[in-house]
Amino acid sequence: MNDLDLVSNIFKRQYATDFALLNTHQEEIEFLQDLMKKNDKNITELEKGKLPIAVNQTKLSILEDLQELLLSKLKTARLQKRVWPTYESPEAQKIPTISSEDKTSPKIVESKHDDLDILLRNIAEKEPYLSGSKVWFLLKKELSRNTRKYDKDEILLQTSSDDSDAIIWKSGRGKSNESRLTKGYLERDKWPAAKKWAKENPNKPS
């Protein structure tokens, strides 16, 4: 990495606020993966561009350094997730605790779901055949409604200021009480989990 200070400042200026809203290492991983994809696309487009060679090389060097920084942060997030399982990871789905009735034997308790899980489960019960991309479009549409069809508690707050493929929602976690949901994370994890729950729990309150 040629200029760590420069790309660190770019990250702080453009992404630090949204990154600070994340409350789990899984969310950090999704966020960084999305940034790396976009940055890689910018690198490819720049390599094919028609800017003067000197200008092109300077910008390309910055983008490549930024990609290295993002990769370093991604490795850290993945390591932390392995060391400290989050509520989203399989390792955290069952947590050993000591029962108040029996201090000698641990009992297993399932992790609690959050308001976003409840919202997605409600949608899955009504629209079980929707794809993840269509659910994402539905959530974005909810943000523009005066009276929301699904998000009755209005936990969906706004589209992320620097990423149209991310929504800020009211999670009650962290200093800001807000979290970040990316389109990729919804499609790969949250929506499949909601559909699975709805299928396994027909007519059961979420």
C-alpha positions as CSV (number, residue, x, y, z in Angstrom):
1,M,0.0,0.0,0.0
2,N,1.6,3.2,-1.2
3,D,-0.4,5.8,0.7
4,L,-2.1,4.5,3.8
5,D,-3.0,7.9,5.2
6,L,-4.7,9.0,1.9
7,V,-6.9,5.9,1.5
8,S,-7.7,5.9,5.3
9,N,-9.0,9.4,5.0
10,I,-11.0,8.5,2.0
11,F,-12.6,5.6,4.0
12,K,-13.3,7.9,7.0
13,R,-14.8,10.6,4.8
14,Q,-17.0,8.4,2.6
15,Y,-17.8,5.3,4.6
16,A,-17.0,5.6,8.3
17,T,-20.4,6.9,9.3
18,D,-22.3,3.9,7.8
19,F,-19.6,1.5,9.0
20,A,-20.1,2.8,12.5
21,L,-23.8,2.0,12.3
22,L,-23.0,-1.7,12.0
23,N,-23.5,-3.8,15.1
24,T,-22.2,-7.3,14.1
25,H,-19.2,-8.6,12.3
26,Q,-21.4,-10.3,9.7
27,E,-22.8,-6.8,8.8
28,E,-19.3,-5.5,8.6
29,I,-18.3,-8.3,6.2
30,E,-21.3,-7.7,3.9
31,F,-20.6,-3.9,3.9
32,L,-16.9,-4.4,3.0
33,Q,-17.7,-7.0,0.4
34,D,-20.1,-4.6,-1.3
35,L,-17.5,-1.8,-1.3
36,M,-14.8,-4.1,-2.7
37,K,-17.1,-5.1,-5.6
38,K,-17.9,-1.4,-6.4
39,N,-14.2,-0.4,-6.1
40,D,-13.1,-3.3,-8.3
41,K,-15.6,-2.1,-10.9
42,N,-14.2,1.4,-10.7
43,I,-10.7,0.0,-11.2
44,T,-11.8,-1.9,-14.3
45,E,-13.6,1.1,-15.8
46,L,-10.6,3.3,-15.1
47,E,-8.2,0.9,-16.8
48,K,-10.4,1.1,-19.9
49,G,-10.7,4.9,-19.7
50,K,-9.3,7.6,-21.9
51,L,-7.9,10.0,-19.3
52,P,-4.3,11.2,-19.7
53,I,-1.9,8.5,-18.6
54,A,-0.5,10.5,-15.5
55,V,-4.0,11.2,-14.2
56,N,-5.1,7.6,-14.9
57,Q,-2.2,6.1,-13.0
58,T,-2.7,8.4,-10.0
59,K,-6.4,7.5,-9.7
60,L,-5.7,3.9,-10.3
61,S,-3.0,3.7,-7.6
62,I,-5.5,5.3,-5.1
63,L,-8.2,2.8,-6.0
64,E,-5.8,-0.1,-5.7
65,D,-4.6,1.1,-2.3
66,L,-8.2,1.5,-1.2
67,Q,-8.9,-2.0,-2.3
68,E,-6.0,-3.3,-0.1
69,L,-7.3,-1.3,2.8
70,L,-10.8,-2.8,2.4
71,L,-9.4,-6.3,2.1
72,S,-7.4,-5.8,5.3
73,K,-10.6,-4.6,7.1
74,L,-12.5,-7.6,5.7
75,K,-9.9,-10.0,7.0
76,T,-10.2,-8.4,10.4
77,A,-14.0,-8.6,10.4
78,R,-13.9,-12.3,9.4
79,L,-11.3,-13.1,12.1
80,Q,-13.4,-11.3,14.7
81,K,-16.5,-13.2,13.6
82,R,-14.8,-16.5,14.2
83,V,-13.5,-15.4,17.6
84,W,-16.7,-13.7,18.7
85,P,-19.8,-15.3,17.1
86,T,-22.7,-12.8,16.5
87,Y,-26.4,-13.4,16.8
88,E,-26.5,-14.1,13.1
89,S,-23.8,-16.8,13.0
90,P,-24.6,-20.5,13.4
91,E,-22.3,-20.6,16.4
92,A,-24.5,-18.2,18.3
93,Q,-27.8,-19.8,17.6
94,K,-27.4,-22.0,20.7
95,I,-25.8,-20.3,23.7
96,P,-25.1,-22.4,26.9
97,T,-26.5,-20.7,30.0
98,I,-27.0,-21.8,33.6
99,S,-30.6,-22.3,34.6
100,S,-31.8,-20.5,37.7
101,E,-33.4,-23.7,38.8
102,D,-30.3,-25.9,38.3
103,K,-26.9,-24.2,38.7
104,T,-25.1,-27.4,37.9
105,S,-26.3,-28.2,34.4
106,P,-26.2,-25.8,31.4
107,K,-29.3,-25.3,29.3
108,I,-29.4,-24.2,25.7
109,V,-31.4,-21.2,24.8
110,E,-32.1,-19.9,21.2
111,S,-31.0,-16.4,20.3
112,K,-33.8,-13.9,20.0
113,H,-34.9,-12.5,16.7
114,D,-35.1,-8.8,16.1
115,D,-37.7,-6.4,14.6
116,L,-36.3,-6.8,11.1
117,D,-36.7,-10.6,11.4
118,I,-40.3,-10.1,12.4
119,L,-41.0,-7.8,9.5
120,L,-39.4,-10.2,7.0
121,R,-41.3,-13.1,8.5
122,N,-44.6,-11.3,8.1
123,I,-43.8,-10.6,4.5
124,A,-42.8,-14.2,4.0
125,E,-46.1,-15.4,5.4
126,K,-48.0,-13.2,2.9
127,E,-45.6,-13.3,-0.1
128,P,-43.7,-16.7,0.2
129,Y,-42.8,-16.9,-3.4
130,L,-41.1,-13.5,-3.8
131,S,-37.4,-13.5,-4.7
132,G,-34.9,-11.6,-2.6
133,S,-34.5,-8.9,-5.2
134,K,-38.3,-8.3,-5.2
135,V,-38.4,-8.2,-1.4
136,W,-35.6,-5.5,-1.6
137,F,-37.8,-3.5,-4.0
138,L,-40.7,-3.9,-1.6
139,L,-38.7,-2.6,1.3
140,K,-37.5,0.4,-0.7
141,K,-41.1,1.1,-1.7
142,E,-42.2,1.0,2.0
143,L,-39.8,3.9,2.7
144,S,-41.8,6.1,0.3
145,R,-45.3,5.2,1.6
146,N,-47.2,7.5,3.9
147,T,-49.1,4.5,5.3
148,R,-46.9,1.5,5.2
149,K,-48.3,-1.8,4.1
150,Y,-45.9,-4.2,5.9
151,D,-43.7,-2.0,8.1
152,K,-46.4,-1.0,10.5
153,D,-43.8,-0.1,13.3
154,E,-41.8,2.0,10.8
155,I,-38.5,0.4,11.6
156,L,-37.2,1.2,8.1
157,L,-35.7,4.7,8.3
158,Q,-34.0,5.6,5.0
159,T,-31.7,4.6,2.2
160,S,-28.1,4.9,3.1
161,S,-26.6,8.3,2.1
162,D,-23.8,6.8,0.0
163,D,-25.3,3.5,-1.2
164,S,-28.7,3.0,-2.8
165,D,-28.3,-0.8,-2.1
166,A,-28.3,-0.3,1.7
167,I,-31.2,0.6,4.1
168,I,-30.8,2.1,7.6
169,W,-33.3,0.6,10.0
170,K,-34.2,1.1,13.7
171,S,-32.6,-1.8,15.5
172,G,-32.2,-0.4,19.0
173,R,-28.5,-1.6,19.0
174,G,-25.4,0.5,19.2
175,K,-24.9,4.1,20.1
176,S,-27.2,5.3,17.3
177,N,-29.8,2.6,17.8
178,E,-29.7,2.0,14.1
179,S,-28.2,-0.7,11.8
180,R,-27.5,-1.2,8.2
181,L,-29.1,-3.8,5.9
182,T,-27.5,-4.3,2.4
183,K,-29.3,-5.8,-0.6
184,G,-26.7,-8.6,-0.8
185,Y,-27.2,-9.6,2.9
186,L,-30.9,-9.6,2.5
187,E,-30.9,-11.8,-0.5
188,R,-28.3,-14.3,0.8
189,D,-29.2,-14.5,4.5
190,K,-32.1,-12.6,5.9
191,W,-34.8,-13.4,3.3
192,P,-34.1,-17.1,3.0
193,A,-34.1,-17.4,6.8
194,A,-37.5,-15.6,6.9
195,K,-39.0,-17.9,4.2
196,K,-37.7,-21.0,6.0
197,W,-39.3,-19.8,9.3
198,A,-42.6,-19.1,7.6
199,K,-42.6,-22.5,6.0
200,E,-41.8,-24.3,9.2
201,N,-44.2,-22.3,11.3
202,P,-47.5,-21.9,9.4
203,N,-50.1,-19.7,11.1
204,K,-47.7,-19.1,14.0
205,P,-47.2,-15.5,15.2
206,S,-43.7,-14.3,14.3
